[in-house]
Amino acid sequence: MATGTAREWVRRLQPYRMPSDRRSAFETILTLGLLISIWALMWYALSFSIVLALALSIPAALMMVRLFIIQHDCGHGSMFSTAKWNDRIGRALGVITLTPYDYWRRSHAIHHAGSGNLDRRGVGDIDTLTVAEYLALSRVGRLKYRLYRHPLVMFGIGPAFIFMLEHRLPVAALKDGVMSWTSVMITNLAIAAMWIGLGMLVGFKAFLIIHLPIMLIGASIGVWMFYVQHQFNPTHWDHAPEWEREFAALHGSSFYDLPRPLMWVTGNIGIHHVHHLSSRIPFYRLPQVLKDFPELASIGRLTLWESFRCVPLTLWDEERRRLVPFRSVHGRMAAAA
């Protein structure tokens, strides 16, 4: 599909950008209500079965992910019709999702502005090196990158670190000015107050048994979703002179075609190519876009089963113009040695 056509899609998607405040409020209250209900059910189940309580942490974590998508849409200004309510709801949800709203909104906007641009990597992205960059590293540098891209780190240790620690004291926020730093500190204080209050209500041991698995599972699911939305084949990367935002949005973001229940709990964020083309479309209107324009469903489509094959994709091969695993460069490393 030509770049001009990708730009044309932005114009065609304009009518879907207007949010319904009533629908947005309903989706927010419903998701929050389900999370609270499952949380309370976990507390009740804990009195006679810790296994059942832990099993319930999975649906609770999925509701946490859905709340994050609502917060995400608030950051794009697409959830409510006014900036005031987008920011109010976004900041409030950030206390639940452990995400400082103003700081995250800025870094995510940078991600959208340069997605697929090889010269603008590093902010709001999963770090991805080209083959040439990887081969130019020292042995220690290659080891660090391989550890970073290891599945245990990428989908286990990494998400826990980001949401539990990095978001509590993001050093980059110091460079963003007072607004961002204040947002981080206020969010931290509100999280501490909420956690202490819940701990006093149900007991701190019970609180940790209930809430910690929800946070860890939710963080891992969130990072997995973000990963497969950009780390897939065939995706699209270019250097600045050739890079076009609309083309990169459409072809550098996947359509993660999940079963309908999973699409619902993840806030339709799997329709990521449409989201990147027009980030002001509310998440609940993305399915309607595919229904009205079925040709978009064939671009970057990735099924649940196919998505697991994306895990080994760790390097961008500029010659082959595709993501490749580490093993594909073994021969080149030997030649270089």
Sequence and secondary structure as in RCSB ss.txt:
>XXXX:A:sequence
MATGTAREWVRRLQPYRMPSDRRSAFETILTLGLLISIWALMWYALSFSIVLALALSIPAALMMVRLFIIQHDCG
HGSMFSTAKWNDRIGRALGVITLTPYDYWRRSHAIHHAGSGNLDRRGVGDIDTLTVAEYLALSRVGRLKYRLYRH
PLVMFGIGPAFIFMLEHRLPVAALKDGVMSWTSVMITNLAIAAMWIGLGMLVGFKAFLIIHLPIMLIGASIGVWM
FYVQHQFNPTHWDHAPEWEREFAALHGSSFYDLPRPLMWVTGNIGIHHVHHLSSRIPFYRLPQVLKDFPELASIG
RLTLWESFRCVPLTLWDEERRRLVPFRSVHGRMAAAA
>XXXX:A:secstr
  HHHHHHHHHHTGGG    HHHHHHHHHHHHHHHHHHHHHHHHHHTT HHHHHHTHHHHHHHHHHHHHHHHHHH
TT SSSSHHHHHHHHHHHHHHHT  HHHHHHHHHHHHHHTTBTTS SSSS   EEHHHHHTS HHHHHHHHHHTS
HHIIIIIHHHHIIIIITTS GGGGGS HHHHHHHHHHHHHHHHHHHHHHHHH HHHHHHHHHHHHHHHHHHHHHH
HHHTTSSTT   B TTT  HHHHHHHSS EEE  HHHHHHTTTTTBHHHHHH TTS GGGHHHHHHH GGGGGSS
EEEHHHHGGGTT  EEETTTTEEE GGGGHHHHHHH 
